Amino acid sequence: MGIDWHGHNDRGFALENAIWALEHGADRVHATALGIGERVGNVAMELLLMNMKLLGQLVDQDLSKLLEYVETAAEAVGWKIPINYPLVGRDAFARPPACTAAIIKAMAKGDAWLADRVYSGVPAVPSDAYRRSASVS
């Protein structure tokens, strides 16, 4: 018998709580495209998968279709994806020139950890280098 975790995003913690549930023994967490669900929604599947990948839990999984998945779901329910939505919003990976310069300087110094922090925690370097340069729990 496994343990499932099913949460809602009423207080904005659905993603964080889902990750904690997995880290503390849940066998499965429930999630939906764009977090669509009752009240203010559930865990957003695409954000959960992205974070699991960045935490090294989905090393061999190909997530290249997540954008298509989210766009299909949004179209099916008649939603527009906000420009600032993590991972798939138009501005999700936009950054000002000063931020880019800081990343380049950090990379030139061999500081992948700092480069990733400047870039909002989304690794700017391949995951093996990331795991070697920073402790991810």
Secondary structure in CASP SS format (residue, H / E / C, confidence):
PFRMAT SS
TARGET T0000
AUTHOR 0000-0000-0000
METHOD secondary structure of the structure
MODEL  1
M C 1.00
G C 1.00
I C 1.00
D E 1.00
W E 1.00
H C 1.00
G C 1.00
H C 1.00
N C 1.00
D C 1.00
R C 1.00
G C 1.00
F C 1.00
A H 1.00
L H 1.00
E H 1.00
N H 1.00
A H 1.00
I H 1.00
W H 1.00
A H 1.00
L H 1.00
E H 1.00
H C 1.00
G C 1.00
A C 1.00
D C 1.00
R E 1.00
V E 1.00
H C 1.00
A C 1.00
T E 1.00
A H 1.00
L H 1.00
G H 1.00
I C 1.00
G C 1.00
E C 1.00
R C 1.00
V C 1.00
G C 1.00
N C 1.00
V C 1.00
A E 1.00
M H 1.00
E H 1.00
L H 1.00
L H 1.00
L H 1.00
M H 1.00
N H 1.00
M H 1.00
K H 1.00
L H 1.00
L C 1.00
G C 1.00
Q C 1.00
L C 1.00
V C 1.00
D C 1.00
Q C 1.00
D C 1.00
L C 1.00
S C 1.00
K C 1.00
L H 1.00
L H 1.00
E H 1.00
Y H 1.00
V H 1.00
E H 1.00
T H 1.00
A H 1.00
A H 1.00
E H 1.00
A H 1.00
V H 1.00
G C 1.00
W C 1.00
K C 1.00
I C 1.00
P C 1.00
I C 1.00
N C 1.00
Y C 1.00
P C 1.00
L C 1.00
V C 1.00
G C 1.00
R C 1.00
D C 1.00
A C 1.00
F C 1.00
A C 1.00
R C 1.00
P C 1.00
P H 1.00
A H 1.00
C H 1.00
T H 1.00
A H 1.00
A H 1.00
I H 1.00
I H 1.00
K H 1.00
A H 1.00
M H 1.00
A H 1.00
K C 1.00
G C 1.00
D C 1.00
A H 1.00
W H 1.00
L H 1.00
A H 1.00
D H 1.00
R H 1.00
V H 1.00
Y C 1.00
S C 1.00
G C 1.00
V C 1.00
P C 1.00
A C 1.00
V C 1.00
P C 1.00
S H 1.00
D H 1.00
A H 1.00
Y H 1.00
R H 1.00
R H 1.00
S H 1.00
A C 1.00
S C 1.00
V C 1.00
S C 1.00
END
